[in-house]
């Protein structure tokens, strides 16, 4: 029997989800516990993907101060004056450890149109308007154009955006990997539920090794 959920690392892309200063750093507008501690593992993944010349997409949230693009559960907060991930703000920026150059800044006018912002040879930033990175975005088309069939997901706050992103990827018949130590808010039952959906749960070390092995194998077959 063919297992269609096995990751194909040579056709994989890394997705980092909501690893922005407001959600990651102490003093951020909505700092999520455990995210800062997971950043080194995320950075190792990003470095491995760059070295392998495989795609990376950094997914971000941007909340307009009038609340017009905010999900319902937070819209009242934003309308009442709470500010987080405001376009152009320091807090909206991707944590520098994940970026190819620390000087990279979000091009918010471009991102809010739904277009990806290129920041490296095979690396982009993409804005999402809701929890999941595939909802009302061009992410699927962007990945399919590069012949990607496997997504490796890490980032901020497993119960919300990373999990919704993994569900969305599975619904679109991508092979999916959750990186357990490179994602904040992960818990045993949630990870077990992913497994029942055919989503692989691996550590960052395992993922880095498998990415490197896939490149070695590809070179051997040339």
C-alpha positions in Angstrom: 0.0 0.0 0.0 1.3 3.4 -0.9 1.6 5.9 1.9 0.9 9.3 0.3 1.7 11.2 3.5 5.5 10.4 3.6 7.4 13.7 3.3 9.4 14.2 0.1 12.2 16.5 1.5 13.6 17.4 -1.9 10.1 18.8 -2.7 9.6 20.5 0.6 9.2 24.1 1.7 9.6 25.6 5.2 6.8 27.7 6.6 7.4 29.9 9.6 4.2 31.2 11.1 3.7 34.5 13.0 7.3 34.7 14.4 7.0 38.4 14.8 8.3 40.6 17.6 5.0 41.4 19.1 4.3 37.7 19.6 7.8 36.6 20.4 9.8 39.1 22.4 9.3 40.0 26.1 7.5 43.3 26.1 5.7 42.5 22.8 2.1 43.5 22.6 1.0 39.9 22.7 4.0 37.8 23.7 3.3 34.1 23.5 5.1 32.0 26.1 7.6 29.6 24.7 8.0 31.3 21.3 11.3 33.0 22.1 12.7 29.7 23.4 11.8 28.0 20.1 13.4 30.6 17.9 16.9 28.9 17.9 15.3 25.6 16.5 13.4 27.6 13.9 16.6 29.4 12.9 18.4 26.1 12.5 15.7 24.9 10.2 15.8 28.1 8.1 19.6 27.8 7.8 19.3 24.2 6.6 16.7 25.2 4.0 18.8 28.0 2.7 21.9 25.7 2.5 19.8 23.2 0.5 18.3 25.9 -1.8 14.8 24.9 -0.8 11.9 27.4 -0.4 11.1 29.3 2.8 8.0 31.3 3.3 7.6 33.5 6.5 3.9 33.9 7.2 2.8 37.1 9.1 -0.2 38.8 10.6 -0.9 42.5 10.1 -3.7 44.2 12.1 -5.0 47.5 10.8 -5.8 49.9 13.6 -9.4 50.2 12.6 -9.9 46.4 12.9 -11.2 46.0 9.4 -8.9 43.0 8.6 -9.0 41.5 12.0 -10.6 38.1 12.9 -13.8 38.5 15.0 -12.3 37.2 18.3 -9.8 40.1 18.3 -11.6 42.8 16.4 -13.1 44.3 19.5 -9.7 44.6 21.2 -8.2 46.4 18.2 -11.2 48.7 17.8 -10.9 49.6 21.5 -7.3 50.7 21.0 -5.1 47.6 21.6 -2.2 47.6 19.1 -0.4 44.5 17.9 1.3 43.7 14.6 0.4 47.1 13.3 1.6 47.6 9.7 5.0 49.3 9.7 5.6 49.0 13.4 8.6 47.4 15.1 6.4 44.8 16.6 5.1 43.6 13.2 8.6 42.7 12.0 9.8 39.1 11.7 12.3 38.1 14.4 15.7 38.8 12.8 17.2 35.3 13.7 14.9 33.8 11.1 15.9 36.1 8.2 18.7 36.0 5.7 19.7 39.5 6.7 18.8 41.2 10.0 18.0 44.4 8.1 15.0 42.9 6.2 11.8 44.8 6.9 8.3 44.1 5.9 7.0 45.8 2.7 3.5 46.2 4.2 1.9 48.0 1.2 2.9 45.0 -1.0 2.0 42.4 1.6 -1.5 43.8 2.2 -2.2 43.3 -1.5 -1.7 39.6 -1.0 1.6 39.4 -3.0 4.7 37.7 -1.6 7.7 39.8 -0.7 10.9 38.3 -1.9 13.8 38.6 0.6 16.2 36.0 -0.7 16.9 33.7 -3.7 14.1 31.2 -2.6 12.7 33.1 0.4 9.6 35.2 0.8 7.3 36.9 3.4 3.5 36.5 2.9 0.6 38.1 4.8 -2.4 36.0 5.9 -5.6 37.6 7.0 -6.8 34.8 9.3 -5.4 31.8 11.3 -4.4 29.5 8.5 -1.7 30.5 6.0 -3.7 29.0 3.1 -7.0 30.9 3.8 -7.5 33.7 1.2 -3.9 33.8 0.2 -1.9 32.8 -2.8 0.3 30.4 -0.8 -0.9 27.2 -2.5 -0.3 28.6 -6.0 3.1 29.9 -4.9 4.2 26.5 -3.7 2.7 24.5 -6.6 4.6 26.7 -9.0 7.8 25.4 -7.4 6.7 21.8 -7.5 6.5 21.7 -3.7 4.4 18.8 -2.3 5.6 18.8 1.3 5.3 21.6 3.9 7.3 21.8 7.1 5.6 24.0 9.7 7.1 25.8 12.7 6.3 29.1 14.5 4.1 30.8 17.1 1.3 29.3 19.1 0.5 25.8 17.9 -3.2 25.8 19.0 -4.1 28.7 16.6 -2.2 29.6 13.4 0.3 26.8 13.0 -2.4 24.1 13.5 -4.8 25.9 11.2 -2.0 26.1 8.6 -1.3 22.4 8.9 -5.0 21.5 8.6 -5.2 23.7 5.5 -2.2 22.1 4.0 -3.6 18.6 4.6 -6.9 19.6 3.1 -5.0 20.6 -0.1 -3.2 17.3 -0.3 0.2 18.6 0.8 2.4 16.2 2.8 2.8 17.9 6.2 5.5 17.9 8.9 5.1 19.6 12.3 8.4 20.5 14.0 7.6 19.8 17.6 10.5 21.8 19.3 10.3 24.7 16.8 6.7 25.6 17.7 5.3 27.3 20.8 2.2 26.1 22.6 2.5 22.4 21.4 1.0 19.8 23.7 0.9 16.0 23.7 -2.8 15.5 22.7 -2.7 18.1 19.9 0.4 16.5 18.4 -1.1 13.0 18.7 -4.2 14.3 16.8 -2.0 15.5 14.0 -0.5 12.0 13.7 -4.0 10.6 13.1 -4.3 12.9 10.1 -1.1 11.7 8.6 0.9 14.7 9.7 4.4 13.7 10.7 5.7 15.1 14.0 9.5 15.5 14.0 12.1 17.4 15.9 14.2 20.2 14.3 17.2 18.0 14.5 15.5 15.2 12.6 14.2 17.6 9.9 17.7 19.2 9.4 19.2 15.8 9.0 16.5 14.7 6.5 16.9 17.8 4.5 20.7 17.3 4.3 20.2 13.6 3.4 17.8 14.5 0.6 20.5 16.8 -0.9 23.1 14.1 -0.6 20.9 11.6 -2.3 20.0 14.0 -5.1 23.7 14.7 -5.7 24.4 10.9 -5.8 21.8 10.4 -8.5 23.0 13.2 -10.8 
